[in-house]
Each structure stands twice: as structure tokens, then as C-alpha cells.
Amino acid sequence: MAASVSMDSHEGPAIEFNSVRIGFEEGDILSNISFRVMPRETIVLLGETGTGKTLSLKLAAGLLKANSGSVRVLGKNLSEMSERELLGFRREIGFVFQEGALFDSMTVAENVAYRLLEEKADPDAIEPQVLEALRFVELEHTTELVPSELSGGMRRRVSIARALITRPPIVLYDSPTAGLDPVTSQTIITLILRLRDSYGVTALLATHRLQDGFALANFHFDRNSNRVLPNSSNGSSAPVSSTRFLVLRDGGIYFEGSPEQLVASNDPYLKRFLV
């Protein structure tokens, strides 16, 4: 991986939702929601099934368009972009889908290279980039395997490698640890911390696992020791980054704040996430 990712000299929020509404025949899923994700920040989206967590990620990736309001990513208003323009824009966004969403008929190397192959990149440059991305997730030995030969955790790591192939400044994670055992889940969280703290990646992460959010808030990846370390009490040992929580409920943002504010809340609904 490169030493850092580029925000293309963009100033201001990396992601910004302004009065966003989206719904289907059964009614609105998100109604008039607004929030910002600043560069290098991690926002953890919490909420019960059907509250719009994955939908928010798809809006941020330009895979769906809001019925009203605006979604701006890297300063670009996605609702005003053509599908052709969105195809180019998505190169700047990494998306880690739930369950990995790998192509079963392709090898690991072909899955990771998919975006580069689609863009008809220089064939001589593709293999080194694929190996670099797989090396980052410690799976460079799996290039010729197919997804059915991988464990669930390995498939999730290949999905992360695929999301990183274009070195995007923003990565969207859809329940990256869902269905994984605790040890494998920690491996995935370590990769997310490493991306944030070593390469300055901005993240919007949807999950039902509050412990994942607290791990991202209370720990950091130290490049010198190549380990995950707890943040010191005064924050001096951790990189400049922050983690906030957004809890979605009934189409809106029910809570927005720091981990400390979430823990300190006496709200009965929020306490359900803490037990």
C-alpha cells in the first residue's frame, strides 16, 4: 500500500448527507437525515435490521440516489452526476460488502483485480498491485484459489483487498465482521485500524456489533511496533483520528456522538445496544 491516500486537495467533509430521504413502495426508510464524516474520521452506523444502515452506504457509494436532499462525497454532489460520471467516481471509493460478495467463478487474484481489469489498466501493472493488496491482508499465497476454497474470514479479507486496489481515500464497510468468530473478527478490525492509522483512510462502517465500534474508538494501530495498542488516557500515543456513533431508528438519526456520550446515556433504547 502507498504511504497515504489522497483526498485530491478536497477540503471539508469527506462525506456529507443533507436532508436525505429515500423510500420505496412500503414507505420511507431514511427521512430527512443529515450528518458529516470528516477526513480520517470513522463513523459507526448502528441500528436494528431495516433501519437503513446498508442503504446509507449505497447512497454514499452512488449505487442509489436519494429521493430528495443531497449526498456529497469528496465535494461532489452524487445526485447531479450521470451514471458515466458515477462509474469514474466509484474508483475513489472502496466498498466492503457483507459476506464479501466475491465472484465464485474467479480466482482470488481475478477478484481483487476486477476493477482494474474492467478499466483496462496496463496488464503489466495489475499483478504487482494485486499482490500488494493481498500482501496487506496477508493472503498473497491465495492468488490461484477460488472463493469456495477460502474460509469466511479469508473471503472477507479478500473483499478488503479488492476495495483497496485503487487506494481510495474512503472505504465503506457493510457489517465486516458479521458471522465471524471472535478471533477472525479481531483480524478484520485490525485491518480496518491499520488502514485508518497507517494510511489515513476515512471510514463509514455499518454494524450491529457495538464491540467493533468501541475497538475502533479505543485502540489504534502503531506502525513502529506493527501492533494494535490501546489509546493512552491523554490520547498522546494515538494518531489524529476520531470515531463517532450514529444510531438510526424510525428513519432518522436517533443518536449522534462519541463513545463516551453513548456509554453515559440513560436512554432505554440506547442501553439495549450496551448490554
C-alpha positions as CSV (number, residue, x, y, z in Angstrom):
1,M,0.0,0.0,0.0
2,A,1.0,3.6,-0.6
3,A,2.2,5.7,2.4
4,S,-1.1,7.6,2.3
5,V,-4.2,8.1,0.3
6,S,-5.1,11.3,-1.5
7,M,-8.1,13.4,-0.8
8,D,-7.4,15.2,-4.2
9,S,-6.9,18.5,-2.3
10,H,-10.6,18.4,-1.2
11,E,-11.3,20.5,1.8
12,G,-14.3,20.0,4.1
13,P,-16.3,16.8,4.9
14,A,-15.3,13.6,3.1
15,I,-19.0,12.5,3.2
16,E,-22.0,14.8,3.8
17,F,-25.7,13.9,3.9
18,N,-28.0,16.9,3.8
19,S,-31.8,16.3,4.5
20,V,-31.6,12.9,2.7
21,R,-34.8,11.0,2.1
22,I,-35.1,7.7,0.4
23,G,-38.0,5.2,0.3
24,F,-39.7,2.5,-1.6
25,E,-43.3,1.3,-2.1
26,E,-43.6,0.3,1.5
27,G,-42.6,3.8,2.7
28,D,-39.6,5.9,3.7
29,I,-36.5,4.1,5.0
30,L,-34.5,7.2,5.7
31,S,-36.3,10.5,6.2
32,N,-34.5,13.9,6.4
33,I,-31.2,12.7,7.8
34,S,-28.1,14.8,7.9
35,F,-24.6,14.1,9.0
36,R,-20.9,14.6,8.1
37,V,-17.9,12.4,8.1
38,M,-14.6,14.3,8.2
39,P,-11.3,13.2,6.7
40,R,-9.6,10.4,8.7
41,E,-12.8,10.0,10.8
42,T,-14.6,6.8,11.4
43,I,-18.4,6.9,11.7
44,V,-20.0,3.7,13.1
45,L,-23.7,3.2,11.9
46,L,-25.7,1.3,14.4
47,G,-29.3,0.2,14.3
48,E,-31.7,-2.7,14.1
49,T,-32.3,-4.5,10.8
50,G,-34.2,-2.4,8.3
51,T,-33.2,1.0,9.8
52,G,-31.1,2.0,6.7
53,K,-27.5,1.2,7.6
54,T,-26.7,-0.6,4.3
55,L,-28.9,1.9,2.4
56,S,-26.7,4.7,3.7
57,L,-23.6,3.0,2.4
58,K,-25.1,2.5,-1.0
59,L,-26.1,6.2,-1.1
60,A,-22.5,7.2,-0.2
61,A,-21.2,4.9,-3.0
62,G,-23.6,6.4,-5.6
63,L,-25.2,2.9,-6.0
64,L,-28.6,4.5,-5.2
65,K,-29.9,8.1,-5.4
66,A,-31.8,9.8,-2.8
67,N,-35.5,10.8,-3.4
68,S,-34.7,14.2,-2.0
69,G,-31.8,16.0,-0.3
70,S,-28.2,15.7,-1.3
71,V,-25.3,13.3,-0.8
72,R,-21.9,14.9,-1.3
73,V,-18.7,12.8,-1.3
74,L,-15.3,14.3,-1.8
75,G,-17.1,17.5,-2.6
76,K,-19.2,16.0,-5.4
77,N,-23.0,16.1,-5.4
78,L,-23.8,12.5,-6.4
79,S,-27.4,13.3,-7.3
80,E,-26.2,15.6,-10.0
81,M,-23.8,13.1,-11.6
82,S,-24.6,10.9,-14.6
83,E,-24.1,7.1,-14.5
84,R,-21.0,7.5,-16.6
85,E,-19.6,10.1,-14.1
86,L,-20.5,7.8,-11.2
87,L,-18.5,5.0,-12.7
88,G,-15.4,7.1,-12.5
89,F,-16.3,8.4,-9.1
90,R,-16.6,4.9,-7.6
91,R,-12.9,4.4,-8.3
92,E,-12.3,6.8,-5.4
93,I,-14.5,4.7,-3.0
94,G,-13.8,1.2,-1.6
95,F,-16.8,-0.9,-0.6
96,V,-16.5,-4.0,1.5
97,F,-19.8,-5.8,1.1
98,Q,-21.4,-8.0,3.7
99,E,-20.3,-11.6,3.2
100,G,-17.6,-10.4,0.8
101,A,-19.6,-10.6,-2.4
102,L,-16.8,-12.3,-4.4
103,F,-17.3,-13.8,-7.8
104,D,-17.4,-17.5,-7.4
105,S,-16.0,-18.4,-10.8
106,M,-13.0,-16.1,-10.5
107,T,-9.7,-16.8,-8.7
108,V,-8.7,-14.6,-5.7
109,A,-6.3,-12.6,-7.9
110,E,-9.0,-12.1,-10.6
111,N,-11.5,-10.9,-7.9
112,V,-9.0,-8.4,-6.5
113,A,-8.0,-7.2,-10.0
114,Y,-11.6,-6.9,-11.2
115,R,-11.9,-3.1,-11.1
116,L,-8.5,-2.7,-12.8
117,L,-9.5,-5.3,-15.5
118,E,-12.8,-3.5,-16.0
119,E,-10.9,-0.3,-16.6
120,K,-8.5,-2.0,-19.0
121,A,-5.5,-1.0,-16.9
122,D,-2.0,-1.8,-18.1
123,P,-1.7,-5.6,-17.7
124,D,1.9,-5.3,-16.5
125,A,0.8,-3.1,-13.7
126,I,-2.1,-5.2,-12.5
127,E,-0.2,-8.2,-11.0
128,P,2.1,-6.1,-8.7
129,Q,-1.0,-4.1,-7.4
130,V,-2.9,-7.3,-6.8
131,L,0.0,-8.8,-4.9
132,E,0.5,-5.6,-2.9
133,A,-3.2,-5.5,-1.9
134,L,-3.2,-9.2,-0.9
135,R,0.0,-8.8,1.0
136,F,-1.7,-6.1,3.0
137,V,-4.3,-8.6,4.2
138,E,-1.7,-11.4,4.5
139,L,-3.2,-13.5,1.7
140,E,-0.7,-13.3,-1.0
141,H,-0.5,-17.1,-1.1
142,T,-4.1,-17.4,-2.2
143,T,-3.9,-15.9,-5.7
144,E,-4.9,-19.1,-7.6
145,L,-7.6,-20.2,-5.2
146,V,-11.4,-19.7,-5.7
147,P,-13.7,-18.3,-3.0
148,S,-15.1,-21.7,-2.2
149,E,-11.7,-22.8,-1.1
150,L,-11.5,-20.0,1.5
151,S,-12.8,-19.6,5.0
152,G,-15.4,-16.9,5.7
153,G,-12.7,-14.7,7.3
154,M,-10.4,-15.1,4.3
155,R,-13.2,-14.2,1.9
156,R,-13.8,-11.0,4.0
157,R,-10.1,-10.2,3.8
158,V,-10.1,-10.7,0.0
159,S,-13.0,-8.3,-0.2
160,I,-11.0,-5.7,1.7
161,A,-8.0,-6.2,-0.7
162,R,-10.4,-5.7,-3.6
163,A,-11.7,-2.5,-2.1
164,L,-8.1,-1.2,-1.7
165,I,-6.9,-1.9,-5.2
166,T,-7.3,1.7,-6.3
167,R,-6.0,3.1,-3.0
168,P,-9.3,5.0,-2.2
169,P,-9.4,7.7,0.4
170,I,-12.8,6.4,1.7
171,V,-13.8,2.9,2.5
172,L,-17.4,1.8,3.2
173,Y,-17.8,-1.3,5.3
174,D,-21.1,-3.2,5.5
175,S,-21.1,-5.4,8.6
176,P,-17.5,-6.5,8.0
177,T,-17.4,-8.9,11.0
178,A,-20.9,-10.4,10.7
179,G,-21.0,-14.2,11.1
180,L,-17.3,-14.4,12.0
181,D,-15.8,-16.0,15.2
182,P,-14.2,-13.6,17.7
183,V,-10.6,-14.2,16.6
184,T,-11.3,-13.7,12.9
185,S,-13.4,-10.6,13.8
186,Q,-10.4,-9.1,15.6
187,T,-8.3,-9.8,12.5
188,I,-10.7,-7.7,10.4
189,I,-10.9,-4.9,12.9
190,T,-7.0,-4.8,13.0
191,L,-7.0,-4.4,9.2
192,I,-9.5,-1.5,9.5
193,L,-7.4,0.1,12.2
194,R,-4.3,-0.3,10.1
195,L,-5.9,1.4,7.1
196,R,-7.1,4.3,9.2
197,D,-4.0,4.9,11.2
198,S,-1.3,4.0,8.7
199,Y,-2.9,5.3,5.5
200,G,-5.4,7.9,6.7
201,V,-8.5,6.2,5.3
202,T,-11.9,7.7,6.1
203,A,-14.5,5.1,7.0
204,L,-18.3,4.7,7.2
205,L,-19.0,1.4,8.9
206,A,-22.4,-0.3,9.4
207,T,-22.6,-2.9,12.1
208,H,-24.8,-4.4,14.7
209,R,-21.7,-5.2,16.9
210,L,-21.1,-2.4,19.3
211,Q,-17.9,-4.0,20.3
212,D,-16.5,-3.3,16.9
213,G,-17.2,0.3,17.3
214,F,-15.6,0.5,20.7
215,A,-12.5,-1.3,19.4
216,L,-12.1,1.3,16.7
217,A,-12.6,4.1,19.2
218,N,-10.3,2.8,22.0
219,F,-7.4,1.3,20.0
220,H,-5.0,2.3,17.3
221,F,-2.5,0.6,15.0
222,D,1.1,1.5,15.8
223,R,3.3,1.3,12.7
224,N,6.5,1.2,14.7
225,S,5.6,-2.0,16.6
226,N,3.2,-3.3,13.9
227,R,0.6,-3.9,16.7
228,V,-2.8,-2.7,17.9
229,L,-2.4,-0.7,21.1
230,P,-4.9,0.9,23.5
231,N,-5.1,4.6,23.3
232,S,-3.4,6.3,26.2
233,S,-5.5,8.3,28.7
234,N,-4.4,11.6,27.3
235,G,-4.5,10.4,23.7
236,S,-0.9,11.2,23.1
237,S,0.0,7.8,21.7
238,A,-2.8,7.6,19.1
239,P,-2.9,9.2,15.7
240,V,-5.1,12.1,15.0
241,S,-8.4,10.4,14.2
242,S,-11.8,10.1,15.8
243,T,-14.6,7.6,16.0
244,R,-18.3,8.7,16.4
245,F,-21.5,6.7,16.6
246,L,-24.7,7.3,14.7
247,V,-27.8,5.2,15.8
248,L,-30.5,5.0,13.2
249,R,-34.1,4.5,14.2
250,D,-37.5,5.1,12.6
251,G,-36.0,6.7,9.5
252,G,-33.9,9.2,11.4
253,I,-30.8,9.7,13.4
254,Y,-31.7,8.8,17.0
255,F,-28.2,9.4,18.5
256,E,-25.0,11.0,17.2
257,G,-22.0,11.3,19.4
258,S,-18.8,10.0,20.9
259,P,-18.4,6.6,22.5
260,E,-18.2,8.3,25.9
261,Q,-21.6,10.0,25.3
262,L,-23.1,6.8,24.2
263,V,-22.0,4.9,27.3
264,A,-23.1,7.8,29.6
265,S,-26.6,8.0,28.1
266,N,-29.5,6.8,30.2
267,D,-31.8,6.4,27.2
268,P,-33.5,3.0,27.4
269,Y,-33.2,2.3,23.7
270,L,-29.5,3.1,23.5
271,K,-28.9,0.9,26.6
272,R,-30.2,-2.0,24.6
273,F,-27.0,-1.7,22.5
274,L,-24.8,-1.7,25.5
275,V,-26.0,-4.9,27.2
